[in-house]
Amino acid sequence: MKNFFLVSVAIGFFSGTTLTIQAQPSVNMEQVNNGAGQKRSVKFIDGIEIKATTATPVDKPVKAATVTTAANTSTTISSNTETATIESFNTIQFKYAQLLDTDVETITNLTLFSEIEKWWGTRYRYGGATKDGIDCSAYAGTIVHSVYGIVLPRTSRDQYEGCIKLEKEEMQQGDLVFFKTGRSISHVGIYLGNGYFTHASTSIGVTISNLSETYWTNKFVGGGRIQVPETE
């Protein structure tokens, strides 16, 4: 029933919405050596109030549930047992809950995820810092400044030097993640939780990846917490 619910909602939301995640290449060239991709399990929306009416026997006409989104649109889904009203959530929360393999109600920093959405799919360009093309350090710097109001150094190496160093288990949403694709720090992303981070990938542009992927596991150096400048 849970899977049926999410599939129905996804169809209702995404049929009129173009999501760049569906337009991504099926193979990320940076992950060729990963083998089969991780299978992400779909999670039901826990902790959201369900108001049930009198149960309907299975052999009687099916009632419906109405899902109301933040845009005040609703999607009706079938239910063999009850009529339920689900508390509202928007498409940004739904999309990124699926990408991060987490529950919808955990997507609370809408400013962060809205900024990511603005840049989603932007192609990679070394030295770029616009929607026509952006590199990893410019992307990290742009998101951090837009969301947290902090100005980062321009290069990933300088960003790493200016951060408080963190082990993987210490990282929290908004921390930076650093990688060596050569002899020194050469790639940076922003940690989102549950092992996932957003970054400007050289092969597919702005996207979300996971630290457990073989390519990133082998190149991961550590996390970095941004030091907020002291005010006088």
C-alpha positions in Angstrom: 0.0 0.0 0.0 2.9 2.4 0.9 4.6 1.8 -2.5 1.3 2.2 -4.3 0.8 5.5 -2.5 4.2 6.9 -3.4 4.0 5.8 -7.0 0.6 7.4 -7.4 1.8 10.7 -5.8 4.9 10.7 -8.0 2.8 10.3 -11.1 0.5 13.1 -10.0 3.3 15.5 -9.1 5.7 14.8 -11.9 3.4 14.4 -14.9 3.2 18.2 -15.1 6.7 18.9 -13.8 9.9 18.6 -15.7 12.6 17.1 -13.4 16.1 17.1 -14.7 16.9 14.0 -12.7 15.0 12.0 -15.3 17.1 13.6 -18.1 20.4 12.5 -16.6 22.5 10.0 -18.6 22.0 6.5 -17.4 25.7 6.1 -16.8 27.8 8.6 -14.9 31.3 8.3 -16.5 32.8 9.1 -13.1 31.2 6.0 -11.7 31.9 3.5 -14.4 33.8 1.3 -11.9 31.0 1.3 -9.4 29.2 -1.7 -10.8 25.5 -1.9 -10.3 24.0 1.3 -8.9 22.7 1.3 -5.4 19.0 0.4 -5.1 17.2 3.1 -3.1 14.3 2.0 -1.1 11.2 4.2 -1.0 10.2 5.3 2.4 6.7 6.1 3.5 5.9 9.5 5.0 6.2 8.8 8.7 5.0 11.2 11.4 2.3 12.9 9.3 -1.2 13.0 10.7 -3.6 10.6 9.1 -7.3 11.3 9.7 -9.3 8.1 9.0 -13.0 7.7 8.5 -15.0 4.6 8.8 -13.2 1.6 7.2 -14.6 0.4 4.0 -14.8 -3.4 3.4 -12.6 -4.6 0.5 -15.7 -5.8 -1.4 -17.4 -2.4 -1.4 -16.7 0.5 -3.7 -13.2 1.9 -3.2 -12.9 5.3 -1.5 -10.2 7.8 -2.1 -7.5 9.8 -0.3 -6.6 13.4 -1.2 -3.1 14.6 -1.1 -2.8 18.4 -1.0 0.5 20.0 -2.1 1.9 23.4 -1.1 0.7 24.6 -4.5 -2.9 23.9 -3.4 -3.2 21.1 -6.0 -4.4 17.7 -5.0 -3.9 14.2 -6.2 -6.5 11.5 -5.5 -5.3 7.9 -4.9 -7.3 4.8 -4.3 -7.7 3.2 -0.8 -9.3 -0.1 0.0 -9.7 0.7 3.7 -10.1 4.4 4.5 -10.3 8.0 3.4 -7.2 10.0 4.5 -6.0 13.5 4.3 -2.2 14.0 4.2 -0.6 17.1 5.5 0.8 19.3 2.7 4.4 19.2 1.4 5.8 20.7 -1.8 7.5 19.1 -4.8 11.0 20.2 -3.8 10.6 18.3 -0.5 9.3 15.2 -2.3 12.0 15.3 -5.0 14.9 15.6 -2.6 13.5 13.1 -0.1 13.7 10.6 -2.9 17.1 11.6 -4.0 18.5 11.5 -0.5 16.5 8.3 0.4 14.9 9.9 3.4 11.5 10.9 4.7 9.8 14.0 3.3 9.5 15.7 6.7 13.3 15.7 7.1 13.7 18.1 4.2 13.3 21.3 6.2 16.0 23.6 4.9 14.0 24.8 1.9 16.4 27.6 1.1 19.2 25.1 0.6 17.3 22.7 -1.6 15.7 25.5 -3.6 19.1 26.9 -4.4 20.3 23.4 -5.4 17.2 23.2 -7.7 18.1 26.5 -9.4 21.5 25.0 -10.4 20.4 21.4 -11.0 21.8 20.0 -14.3 24.0 23.1 -15.0 26.9 21.8 -17.0 30.4 21.8 -15.6 32.9 24.3 -17.0 36.4 24.8 -15.4 36.6 28.3 -14.2 32.9 28.9 -14.8 30.6 30.6 -12.3 27.4 31.1 -14.2 24.3 29.1 -15.4 26.2 28.6 -18.7 28.8 26.5 -16.8 30.2 26.3 -13.3 33.0 24.4 -11.6 32.9 22.7 -8.3 34.4 25.4 -6.1 32.3 28.1 -7.6 29.2 26.0 -7.1 30.0 25.3 -3.5 30.8 29.0 -2.9 27.6 30.2 -4.6 25.4 27.8 -2.6 27.1 28.6 0.7 26.9 32.4 0.1 23.2 32.2 -1.0 22.1 30.0 1.9 24.4 31.0 4.8 25.7 34.4 3.8 29.3 33.3 4.0 32.0 34.0 1.3 34.3 31.1 0.6 37.7 31.2 -1.1 37.6 30.6 -4.8 39.4 27.3 -5.1 38.7 24.0 -3.5 42.2 23.8 -2.1 41.8 27.2 -0.3 38.4 26.2 0.9 39.8 23.1 2.5 42.6 25.1 4.2 40.1 27.5 5.7 37.8 24.8 7.2 37.7 23.0 10.5 38.6 19.4 9.5 36.0 16.7 10.1 35.8 12.9 10.0 33.0 11.4 8.0 30.9 10.6 11.0 31.1 14.2 12.3 29.7 15.8 9.2 26.4 17.6 9.2 24.2 19.1 6.5 25.9 22.2 5.1 29.5 21.0 5.7 31.9 20.8 2.8 33.3 17.5 1.5 36.7 17.3 -0.2 38.3 15.0 -2.6 41.7 14.4 -4.3 41.5 13.5 -7.9 45.2 14.2 -8.3 48.0 15.0 -5.9 46.1 17.6 -3.9 42.6 18.7 -3.1 40.8 19.2 -6.4 37.1 18.7 -5.9 34.5 20.0 -3.4 30.9 19.4 -2.6 28.3 20.2 0.0 27.1 17.5 2.4 23.4 16.9 2.6 23.1 14.0 5.0 22.7 10.3 4.8 25.9 10.0 2.8 24.8 12.3 0.0 26.4 15.5 -1.3 25.7 18.0 -4.1 28.5 19.1 -6.4 29.3 20.1 -9.9 30.4 16.9 -11.5 32.9 17.1 -14.4 30.8 14.6 -16.4 27.2 15.4 -15.7 27.2 18.9 -14.1 25.4 19.9 -10.9 24.0 16.7 -9.3 23.9 14.7 -6.1 26.2 11.7 -5.4 26.9 9.5 -2.5 30.1 9.0 -0.6 29.6 5.2 -0.6 30.1 5.1 -4.4 33.4 3.5 -5.3 34.7 6.5 -7.2 34.1 9.0 -4.4 35.1 6.6 -1.6 38.5 6.2 -3.1 39.1 9.9 -3.5 37.4 11.2 -0.3 39.8 13.2 1.9 37.4 14.5 4.6 34.8 17.0 5.6 35.3 20.7 6.4 33.1 22.9 8.6 33.0 26.5 7.5 34.3 28.9 10.1 32.0 31.9 10.5 34.1 35.1 10.7 34.0 36.8 14.1 32.2 40.1 14.2 33.7 43.1 16.0 
